[in-house]
Amino acid sequence: MAVSEAHKRASAKWDKAHMKKLAVNIRKEKAELFQELAIQNGTNPSALFRELIDDYIKKYSNSEK
């Protein structure tokens, strides 16, 4: 099922207001291996990054955001 243009615009607007991208520079070979291993293990790099960030916040902050 295709997503309507209105839905895409609404999602983009919400993302702009509520989300922030973080970036990391890493050697291409390592990034590709990381992505392949994540997929082989039933996940993806973004999910792993979110999990790591959540765990880090829980460990070092008094409140979770």
C-alpha positions in Angstrom: 0.0 0.0 0.0 1.4 3.4 -1.0 1.7 6.2 1.4 -0.1 9.4 0.4 1.8 12.6 -0.2 -0.1 14.2 2.6 1.0 11.5 5.0 4.6 11.9 3.9 4.4 15.7 4.5 2.8 15.2 7.9 5.5 12.7 8.9 8.3 15.0 7.7 6.8 17.9 9.7 6.6 15.7 12.8 10.2 14.5 12.3 11.5 18.0 11.9 9.8 19.1 15.1 10.7 16.1 17.3 13.7 14.2 15.9 17.4 14.9 15.6 19.9 13.1 13.4 23.3 12.1 14.8 26.2 11.1 12.5 29.4 9.3 12.9 32.3 9.0 10.5 33.7 5.5 10.3 35.8 3.6 7.7 33.6 2.3 4.9 34.7 -1.3 5.4 33.8 -1.3 9.0 30.5 0.4 8.4 29.5 -2.2 5.8 30.6 -5.1 8.0 28.6 -3.6 10.9 25.5 -3.2 8.8 25.8 -6.8 7.4 26.2 -8.2 10.9 23.3 -6.3 12.2 21.1 -7.6 9.5 22.3 -11.1 10.0 21.3 -10.8 13.6 17.8 -9.6 12.9 18.3 -5.9 13.5 19.8 -2.8 11.8 22.3 -0.1 12.7 19.7 2.5 13.7 18.1 0.2 16.2 21.4 -0.7 17.7 22.4 3.0 18.0 19.0 3.8 19.6 19.5 1.0 22.1 23.1 2.1 22.9 21.9 5.7 23.4 19.0 4.7 25.7 21.3 2.5 27.8 23.9 5.3 28.0 21.3 7.8 29.1 19.9 5.4 31.7 23.4 4.8 33.1 24.6 8.4 33.3 21.4 10.4 33.8 18.9 10.7 36.6 16.1 11.0 34.1 15.4 9.3 30.8 14.4 11.5 27.9 
